Amino acid sequence: MRQNNLSLILLLGCMLSRTAMAIDLPQMGLSANTVMSTVDEQELGEAFMRHVRRTENIVNDMEINHYFKDLGYRLASYSDNPEQDFHFFVIDESSINAFAVPGGFIGIHSGLILKTRSESELASVLAHEIAHVTQRHIARTVEATERLSVPTIAAIIAAAVLAGATGSPQAGQAALTAVMAGSVQMQINFTRTHEKEADRLGMQILAKSGLEPRDMPRFFERMQEATRFYGSGIPEFLRSHPVTTNRIAEARDRAEKYPVKQKVDRPLYHLMRAKLLVLITDDKRALANILQNMLETRRYRDERAIRYALALALLDTRQTNTVQKQIDWLFQNDGDRVIYYLLQARLALVQNNWAKAKKVYKQALEIYPGDKILGLDYAEKLLQNHVPRKAKAVLLGLSADSNPDYYDLLARAYELTGAKAQSYLALAEKYYLIGYTQLAIEQLEMALKMDSLDFYLASRIGARYKALQAEWLSEQKAFK
């Protein structure tokens, strides 16, 4: 059932990211706002994201998410609309796919990430999707043709929500098929123009951000090679972003106009790619053996990434004997990194040495004060070790940043310190962010029934309740 629902979500994502393919893009203007404003796009994207969080296996790792946010915003800052808000996320799927949704929501599959061989190759995919967003292809398509209107897009979103709400991907798929029946040929006809535009702008973004433009056609070539092994089962990314000989040639010619960059990947590209591999691998003991063999035979591109992945895999299988050796090597050969302190703390925790782990966290926070990754991890461990007041203090010193995990930890900290109303409020934010608006409203209702609320807190909860109730009623009317 999950795989069918994923297909529905990705079909939605791919349609949303490729709908303006026949438009010769005009000078950036505001005429598209007459049919779909940037606020409309943001609301569509947020609704889509809440649904994805509820139904799909999003990689929920602060370190990986932070890396993608950093890389994505680095690229977006060199786009033609650097003020656009973006949200980058990774879905745990071995298939090769990436997609953009209105409002700047860009998803990428773990399979595609692991297929890349350099940060520039990975960035070429993100830059391509960023270009789809900044050019506002959906709004321009709605403006240019009556065949894909705002109600049509709303119906597509509703179809995705229907699948999640009813637990029936088939119901959602049937609704989506009916909506799209008149639009499929238009999409096929538009593909080439749209992809050319995104390639051209994406390559400009790559070059301006200091990455190697030639890695875009290189990645295209490997994707084209990959299609020979898929037969009729070509991945969605290669269907919605068709890689042809002409497209590769055009990208190569375009790239040659830029000066050659000295190709140096940032270490975090290799480290986060290694961590992702460990996260999505089921047989971690077998993976640890493979990584150990790679170290011994020196078959690797980045030694620190192999040692980091090996340490993670060994910790996951509770084989702690040689983990410290890997951590020592990483500190000695790569210097201080937050992720290495987290690795050291995790080793202490696996060895049931809370005192040592706490010392590591405190040392790291002195070096990286206010670091969100460190703070959330430390707060979680404080709660696990029955120190809720300290955990609450750590959490309140961090920014929430629309992170469901933050609100989950904060709710636990409030509850364990006797602040029940604040706990309900934090849980409401968590449920809302992961797509359960009705559950969020129920949490706020329970908070409002409490007798001990002061005026300020009651006002906060009441205002949030009214806002979510209005949004929930609006959603119900839209999907009737």
C-alpha positions as CSV (number, residue, x, y, z in Angstrom):
1,M,0.0,0.0,0.0
2,R,2.8,2.4,0.9
3,Q,4.5,2.0,-2.5
4,N,1.2,2.7,-4.3
5,N,0.7,5.8,-2.2
6,L,4.3,6.9,-2.9
7,S,3.6,6.6,-6.7
8,L,0.7,8.9,-6.3
9,I,2.7,11.4,-4.4
10,L,5.5,11.4,-6.9
11,L,3.1,11.6,-9.8
12,L,1.7,14.7,-8.2
13,G,5.2,16.1,-7.6
14,C,6.3,15.4,-11.2
15,M,3.2,16.9,-12.7
16,L,3.6,20.0,-10.5
17,S,7.2,20.5,-11.5
18,R,6.8,20.1,-15.3
19,T,3.5,21.8,-16.2
20,A,4.8,24.8,-18.1
21,M,6.8,23.0,-20.7
22,A,5.3,24.9,-23.8
23,I,5.8,28.4,-22.5
24,D,8.6,30.6,-23.8
25,L,9.2,32.2,-20.5
26,P,8.7,36.0,-20.6
27,Q,10.5,38.5,-18.6
28,M,9.8,38.0,-14.9
29,G,6.6,39.9,-14.1
30,L,3.5,39.8,-11.9
31,S,0.9,38.8,-14.5
32,A,1.0,35.2,-13.2
33,N,-0.2,36.5,-9.9
34,T,-3.7,37.1,-11.4
35,V,-4.3,33.4,-11.5
36,M,-2.1,32.1,-8.7
37,S,-0.3,34.3,-6.2
38,T,2.9,33.4,-4.4
39,V,0.7,33.0,-1.3
40,D,-1.4,30.4,-3.1
41,E,1.7,28.5,-4.2
42,Q,3.0,28.5,-0.6
43,E,-0.3,27.1,0.7
44,L,-0.3,24.4,-1.9
45,G,3.3,23.5,-1.1
46,E,2.7,23.4,2.7
47,A,-0.4,21.2,2.2
48,F,1.6,18.8,0.0
49,M,4.4,18.7,2.6
50,R,2.1,17.9,5.5
51,H,0.7,15.1,3.5
52,V,4.1,13.8,2.6
53,R,5.2,13.9,6.2
54,R,2.2,11.8,7.2
55,T,2.4,9.2,4.4
56,E,5.9,8.9,3.2
57,N,9.2,7.7,4.7
58,I,11.1,11.0,4.9
59,V,14.7,10.7,6.1
60,N,14.4,12.2,9.6
61,D,18.1,13.0,10.3
62,M,19.1,16.4,11.5
63,E,22.6,16.2,10.1
64,I,21.5,15.1,6.6
65,N,18.7,17.6,6.5
66,H,21.0,20.4,7.6
67,Y,23.5,19.6,4.8
68,F,20.8,19.7,2.2
69,K,19.4,22.9,3.5
70,D,22.9,24.4,3.4
71,L,23.6,23.2,-0.1
72,G,20.1,24.1,-1.4
73,Y,20.2,27.7,-0.1
74,R,23.8,28.2,-1.3
75,L,22.5,27.4,-4.8
76,A,19.2,29.3,-4.4
77,S,21.1,32.4,-3.5
78,Y,22.5,32.5,-7.0
79,S,19.1,32.0,-8.7
80,D,17.2,34.8,-10.3
81,N,14.9,34.9,-7.3
82,P,17.1,34.6,-4.2
83,E,14.3,35.8,-1.9
84,Q,12.2,32.6,-2.6
85,D,11.8,30.4,0.4
86,F,12.9,26.8,-0.1
87,H,12.4,23.6,1.8
88,F,14.6,20.6,0.9
89,F,13.9,17.0,2.1
90,V,15.0,13.5,1.4
91,I,12.7,10.5,0.9
92,D,14.0,7.0,1.7
93,E,13.5,5.4,-1.7
94,S,16.0,3.5,-3.7
95,S,14.5,4.8,-7.0
96,I,16.1,7.7,-8.9
97,N,13.8,10.7,-8.5
98,A,13.6,14.4,-7.6
99,F,10.7,16.8,-7.8
100,A,9.7,20.4,-7.1
101,V,6.4,21.6,-5.7
102,P,4.9,25.1,-5.6
103,G,6.2,27.1,-2.6
104,G,9.8,25.9,-3.0
105,F,9.4,22.4,-1.6
106,I,12.0,20.2,-3.3
107,G,12.3,16.5,-2.6
108,I,15.1,14.1,-3.6
109,H,15.3,10.3,-3.3
110,S,18.1,8.6,-1.5
111,G,18.6,6.5,-4.6
112,L,19.5,9.5,-6.7
113,I,21.8,10.9,-4.0
114,L,23.8,7.7,-3.8
115,K,24.0,7.6,-7.6
116,T,25.9,10.9,-7.7
117,R,29.7,10.8,-7.6
118,S,30.4,14.5,-6.7
119,E,28.8,17.4,-4.9
120,S,28.5,19.2,-8.3
121,E,26.4,16.3,-9.7
122,L,24.1,16.4,-6.7
123,A,23.9,20.2,-6.9
124,S,23.0,20.0,-10.7
125,V,19.8,18.1,-9.8
126,L,18.9,20.6,-7.0
127,A,19.7,23.6,-9.2
128,H,17.5,22.2,-12.0
129,E,14.6,21.8,-9.5
130,I,15.3,25.3,-8.1
131,A,14.9,26.7,-11.6
132,H,11.5,25.1,-11.9
133,V,10.4,26.9,-8.7
134,T,11.9,30.3,-9.4
135,Q,10.3,30.5,-12.8
136,R,6.9,29.8,-11.3
137,H,6.1,27.3,-14.1
138,I,2.7,26.3,-12.6
139,A,1.4,29.8,-12.3
140,R,2.6,30.6,-15.8
141,T,0.9,27.4,-17.2
142,V,-2.4,28.3,-15.6
143,E,-2.0,31.8,-17.1
144,A,-1.2,30.4,-20.6
145,T,-3.8,27.7,-20.9
146,E,-7.3,26.9,-19.6
147,R,-6.5,23.2,-19.6
148,L,-4.7,23.3,-16.2
149,S,-6.5,25.7,-13.8
150,V,-6.2,26.4,-10.2
151,P,-9.2,24.1,-9.4
152,T,-7.4,21.4,-11.3
153,I,-4.3,21.8,-9.2
154,A,-6.4,21.8,-6.1
155,A,-8.0,18.6,-7.2
156,I,-4.7,17.0,-7.7
157,I,-3.7,17.9,-4.1
158,A,-7.1,16.7,-3.0
159,A,-6.5,13.3,-4.7
160,A,-3.3,12.9,-2.9
161,V,-5.0,13.8,0.4
162,L,-7.8,11.4,-0.4
163,A,-5.4,8.5,-0.7
164,G,-3.9,9.3,2.7
165,A,-7.2,10.1,4.5
166,T,-9.1,7.0,3.3
167,G,-6.1,4.6,3.4
168,S,-6.9,3.8,-0.2
169,P,-4.2,4.7,-2.7
170,Q,-6.6,3.3,-5.4
171,A,-9.2,5.9,-4.6
172,G,-6.7,8.7,-4.8
173,Q,-5.3,7.3,-8.0
174,A,-8.7,7.1,-9.6
175,A,-9.4,10.7,-8.7
176,L,-6.1,11.8,-10.0
177,T,-6.5,9.9,-13.2
178,A,-9.8,11.6,-13.9
179,V,-8.4,15.0,-13.2
180,M,-5.3,14.5,-15.5
181,A,-7.1,12.8,-18.4
182,G,-7.2,16.0,-20.4
183,S,-3.8,17.2,-19.5
184,V,-1.4,14.3,-20.3
185,Q,-0.8,15.1,-23.9
186,M,-0.1,18.7,-23.0
187,Q,2.6,17.5,-20.5
188,I,4.2,15.3,-23.1
189,N,4.3,18.1,-25.6
190,F,5.8,20.5,-23.1
191,T,8.5,18.4,-21.6
192,R,11.4,19.3,-23.9
193,T,11.0,23.1,-23.7
194,H,10.6,23.1,-19.9
195,E,13.6,20.9,-19.3
196,K,15.8,23.0,-21.5
197,E,14.9,26.1,-19.5
198,A,15.6,24.4,-16.2
199,D,18.9,23.0,-17.5
200,R,20.0,26.4,-18.7
201,L,19.1,28.2,-15.5
202,G,20.4,25.4,-13.4
203,M,23.7,25.5,-15.0
204,Q,24.0,29.2,-14.5
205,I,23.2,28.6,-10.8
206,L,26.0,25.9,-10.6
207,A,28.6,28.2,-12.2
208,K,27.7,31.2,-10.1
209,S,27.9,29.1,-6.9
210,G,31.4,27.9,-7.7
211,L,30.5,24.4,-8.6
212,E,31.5,22.5,-11.8
213,P,28.9,23.0,-14.6
214,R,30.4,20.1,-16.6
215,D,29.1,17.7,-13.9
216,M,25.6,18.3,-15.2
217,P,26.1,16.6,-18.6
218,R,28.3,14.0,-16.8
219,F,25.4,13.0,-14.6
220,F,23.1,13.0,-17.6
221,E,25.3,10.6,-19.4
222,R,25.3,8.2,-16.5
223,M,21.5,8.5,-16.3
224,Q,21.2,7.7,-20.0
225,E,23.5,4.7,-19.5
226,A,21.3,3.6,-16.6
227,T,18.1,3.5,-18.8
228,R,19.6,0.6,-20.8
229,F,19.2,-1.6,-17.7
230,Y,15.7,-0.6,-16.8
231,G,13.8,-1.7,-19.9
232,S,10.2,-0.6,-19.7
233,G,10.5,0.1,-16.0
234,I,12.4,3.4,-16.3
235,P,12.5,5.4,-13.1
236,E,10.1,8.3,-12.7
237,F,12.9,10.9,-12.7
238,L,14.1,9.7,-16.2
239,R,10.5,9.7,-17.5
240,S,9.7,13.2,-16.2
241,H,13.3,14.5,-17.0
242,P,14.0,12.6,-20.2
243,V,17.8,12.3,-20.9
244,T,18.4,12.4,-24.7
245,T,21.6,12.5,-26.7
246,N,20.6,16.1,-27.8
247,R,20.0,17.2,-24.3
248,I,23.4,15.9,-23.2
249,A,25.1,17.5,-26.1
250,E,23.4,20.9,-25.4
251,A,24.4,20.7,-21.8
252,R,28.0,19.8,-22.7
253,D,28.2,22.7,-25.1
254,R,26.7,25.1,-22.6
255,A,29.1,23.9,-19.9
256,E,32.1,24.5,-22.1
257,K,31.4,28.2,-22.1
258,Y,32.3,28.4,-18.4
259,P,35.8,28.2,-17.0
260,V,36.9,24.9,-15.6
261,K,36.5,24.8,-11.8
262,Q,39.0,23.0,-9.6
263,K,36.9,20.1,-8.6
264,V,37.0,19.8,-4.8
265,D,34.0,18.4,-3.0
266,R,33.2,19.7,0.4
267,P,33.8,16.9,3.0
268,L,30.2,17.0,4.2
269,Y,29.0,15.8,0.8
270,H,30.9,12.5,1.3
271,L,30.2,12.3,5.0
272,M,26.4,12.8,4.6
273,R,26.2,10.5,1.6
274,A,28.0,7.9,3.8
275,K,25.6,8.4,6.7
276,L,22.6,8.1,4.3
277,L,23.9,4.8,3.1
278,V,24.1,3.5,6.7
279,L,20.6,4.8,7.5
280,I,18.9,3.1,4.6
281,T,20.8,-0.2,4.7
282,D,19.0,-3.0,6.5
283,D,21.9,-5.4,7.0
284,K,24.3,-3.1,8.8
285,R,26.5,-5.9,9.9
286,A,27.2,-6.9,6.3
287,L,27.7,-3.2,5.5
288,A,30.3,-2.9,8.3
289,N,32.2,-5.9,6.8
290,I,32.2,-4.3,3.3
291,L,33.4,-0.9,4.7
292,Q,36.1,-2.6,6.7
293,N,37.3,-4.4,3.6
294,M,37.3,-1.1,1.6
295,L,39.5,0.4,4.3
296,E,41.9,-2.5,4.3
297,T,42.2,-2.6,0.5
298,R,42.1,1.2,0.2
299,R,39.2,1.1,-2.3
300,Y,37.6,4.4,-1.5
301,R,37.3,8.0,-2.7
302,D,37.1,9.6,0.7
303,E,38.7,7.8,3.6
304,R,37.0,9.9,6.3
305,A,33.6,9.1,4.9
306,I,34.4,5.3,4.9
307,R,35.6,5.5,8.5
308,Y,32.6,7.6,9.6
309,A,30.2,5.1,8.0
310,L,32.0,2.2,9.5
311,A,31.7,3.8,13.0
312,L,28.0,4.3,12.5
313,A,27.4,0.8,11.3
314,L,29.4,-0.7,14.1
315,L,27.5,1.3,16.7
316,D,24.2,0.2,15.1
317,T,25.2,-3.4,15.6
318,R,26.7,-2.7,19.0
319,Q,30.2,-3.7,17.9
320,T,32.0,-1.1,19.9
321,N,35.6,-2.5,20.1
322,T,37.0,-0.5,17.2
323,V,34.7,2.5,17.1
324,Q,37.0,4.6,19.2
325,K,39.8,4.0,16.8
326,Q,37.7,5.4,14.0
327,I,36.7,8.4,16.0
328,D,40.3,9.2,17.0
329,W,41.3,9.0,13.4
330,L,38.6,11.4,12.3
331,F,39.5,14.0,15.0
332,Q,43.2,13.7,14.2
333,N,42.8,13.9,10.4
334,D,39.8,16.0,9.9
335,G,39.6,18.3,12.9
336,D,36.6,19.2,15.0
337,R,33.2,18.6,13.5
338,V,29.8,18.5,15.3
339,I,29.1,15.1,13.8
340,Y,32.3,13.6,15.4
341,Y,31.3,14.9,18.8
342,L,27.9,13.3,18.4
343,L,29.6,10.1,17.4
344,Q,31.7,10.2,20.5
345,A,28.7,10.8,22.7
346,R,26.8,8.0,21.1
347,L,29.6,5.6,21.8
348,A,29.6,6.6,25.4
349,L,25.8,6.0,25.6
350,V,26.1,2.6,23.9
351,Q,28.6,1.7,26.6
352,N,26.2,3.0,29.3
353,N,28.5,5.8,30.3
354,W,26.1,8.7,30.7
355,A,28.6,10.8,32.6
356,K,31.1,10.7,29.7
357,A,28.4,11.4,27.2
358,K,27.2,14.4,29.1
359,K,30.8,15.7,29.3
360,V,31.1,15.3,25.5
361,Y,27.9,17.3,24.9
362,K,29.0,20.1,27.2
363,Q,32.4,20.3,25.5
364,A,30.8,20.4,22.1
365,L,28.3,23.1,23.0
366,E,31.1,25.2,24.3
367,I,32.7,25.0,20.9
368,Y,29.5,25.2,18.9
369,P,27.1,27.3,21.1
370,G,23.5,27.2,20.0
371,D,24.1,24.5,17.4
372,K,20.6,23.0,16.7
373,I,21.8,19.5,15.8
374,L,23.8,19.3,19.0
375,G,21.0,20.9,21.1
376,L,18.3,18.5,19.9
377,D,20.4,15.4,20.4
378,Y,21.5,16.5,23.8
379,A,17.9,17.4,24.8
380,E,16.7,14.0,23.7
381,K,19.4,12.2,25.8
382,L,18.6,14.4,28.8
383,L,15.0,13.3,28.6
384,Q,16.0,9.7,28.3
385,N,18.2,10.1,31.4
386,H,15.4,11.8,33.5
387,V,16.8,15.4,33.4
388,P,13.7,17.2,31.9
389,R,14.3,20.7,33.3
390,K,17.7,20.9,31.7
391,A,16.3,19.5,28.5
392,K,13.6,22.2,28.5
393,A,16.2,24.9,29.0
394,V,18.3,23.5,26.1
395,L,15.3,23.4,23.8
396,L,14.1,26.9,24.6
397,G,17.5,28.1,23.7
398,L,17.0,26.8,20.1
399,S,14.9,28.0,17.3
400,A,12.0,25.7,16.3
401,D,12.4,26.1,12.5
402,S,9.2,24.1,11.7
403,N,10.8,20.9,13.0
404,P,8.3,18.3,14.3
405,D,11.1,16.7,16.3
406,Y,11.7,19.9,18.2
407,Y,8.1,20.2,19.2
408,D,7.9,16.5,20.2
409,L,10.9,16.9,22.5
410,L,9.5,20.2,23.9
411,A,6.2,18.6,24.6
412,R,7.8,15.8,26.6
413,A,10.0,18.2,28.5
414,Y,7.0,20.4,29.4
415,E,4.9,17.4,30.5
416,L,7.7,16.0,32.7
417,T,8.1,19.4,34.4
418,G,4.4,19.7,35.1
419,A,3.6,22.3,32.4
420,K,0.7,20.4,30.9
421,A,-0.9,23.2,28.9
422,Q,2.4,24.1,27.2
423,S,2.9,20.4,26.5
424,Y,-0.5,20.3,24.7
425,L,0.5,23.4,22.7
426,A,3.8,21.9,21.6
427,L,2.1,18.6,20.6
428,A,-0.4,20.5,18.6
429,E,2.4,22.1,16.6
430,K,4.0,18.7,16.1
431,Y,0.8,17.1,14.8
432,Y,0.1,20.1,12.5
433,L,3.5,19.9,10.9
434,I,3.2,16.2,10.2
435,G,-0.2,16.6,8.6
436,Y,-2.6,15.7,11.4
437,T,-4.5,19.0,11.7
438,Q,-7.5,17.5,13.5
439,L,-5.3,15.9,16.1
440,A,-3.6,19.3,16.6
441,I,-6.9,20.9,17.2
442,E,-7.8,18.2,19.8
443,Q,-4.6,19.0,21.7
444,L,-5.5,22.7,21.8
445,E,-9.0,21.9,23.0
446,M,-7.6,19.9,25.9
447,A,-5.3,22.8,26.8
448,L,-8.2,25.3,26.7
449,K,-10.2,23.2,29.2
450,M,-7.5,23.5,31.9
451,D,-8.3,25.8,34.8
452,S,-4.8,26.9,35.6
453,L,-4.1,28.9,32.4
454,D,-2.8,32.5,32.8
455,F,-4.1,35.2,30.5
456,Y,-1.1,35.3,28.1
457,L,-0.9,31.5,27.6
458,A,-4.7,31.2,27.2
459,S,-4.6,33.9,24.5
460,R,-1.8,32.1,22.7
461,I,-3.6,28.8,22.7
462,G,-6.9,30.4,21.8
463,A,-5.4,32.2,18.8
464,R,-3.7,29.1,17.5
465,Y,-6.9,27.1,18.0
466,K,-8.9,29.6,15.9
467,A,-6.3,29.6,13.2
468,L,-6.1,25.8,12.9
469,Q,-9.9,25.4,13.1
470,A,-10.4,27.8,10.2
471,E,-7.7,26.0,8.2
472,W,-9.3,22.6,8.9
473,L,-12.8,23.8,7.9
474,S,-11.4,25.3,4.7
475,E,-9.7,22.0,3.9
476,Q,-12.9,20.1,4.4
477,K,-14.9,22.4,2.1
478,A,-12.2,22.1,-0.6
479,F,-12.3,18.3,-0.6
480,K,-16.1,17.9,-0.6
